[in-house]
Amino acid sequence: MSGSRPDVDDARQSRPRTEPKRINVAISPDMVRALEDVIRREGVSLTEALRRLVGYGDFVYRAVKEGGERLTVTGPDGTREVVLL
């Protein structure tokens, strides 16, 4: 296994391989701006920006809705809790 890590190889082998699914959706102007912001800031393609934002959303959703966790955001103006309805 020249240079491969067994833990990474095992994780790849245990995941079922699925083909990407193409979807066609209409999104709001706010969502378009969010995608454009990620594209500009991170220098990625539209597809990668969408993957990242969906991944972030999935992480937050699972933590709050499924895990019962509280999500807080801390910045220069203090700390606030993120509430999902």
N, C-alpha and C positions, 0 to 999 in steps of 0.2 A: 504494500500500500504506500507507495512512494509519496510522502507529503500529505496523505489524507488523514483526517482525524476520525477515529472510530465512532465517537459520539455523534458527529455530524452525519457520517455515512449511515449509521443506524437510524437516525431520525428521518433521513431522506427515504430509506427503504421502507419504513413503517407507514409512511403517508401514502394514501391511494393517489395514483396519478390521474388527474382529470385534465381535460382539455379546457382552455379558456372559453368562456361563453360570451358571445357578442350580444350586446343589448343596445336598444335604441330608445332613449328617453328624452323627454322635454324637461329642461331645468329652468329655474327662475334666474333673472338677472343677477341676484345676489349670489347664487351658486356659481354662475359664470365668473363673477368677480373673484370669488374664493379660489376657483381653479386657476384663474389668471395670476393671482397673487402668488400661489405656490409655484407656478411655472416660472415667473419672473424671479422670485427670491431664491429658488433652489436650482434653477437652470435645468428643469426636467421637461419631458414631453407631457402633452395633455393626458395621455394614458397613465403615465406614472403619477402625475399630480392627482388624478382621480383615485388611483390605487391607494395612495398615501392618505388622502382625506377619508376614504371609506374605511381604511384600516384604523385610523385615529378614532373615527366615530364608533366602529365596532368595539374598540378597546374601552371607550368611555361607556357605551351602552352596557356591555357585559359587566363591567365593574359596578355600575350603579344599579341596573335593573336585575341582574342575575346574582351578583355577589353581595348586594346590599351595602356596598361601600359608599362612603361620602367622598365627593370629589371637590377639592378646593383649589383655587388659583390664587397665587401670591404674586403681587407685583408692586411697583413703586407706590401705588395708592392704597395698599393694604391687602387683606385676604378676603376672598368671597367664596361662597359655596356655589357650585354648579348644580342646578336642579333640572332633572329631566321629567317632563310631564308625560 
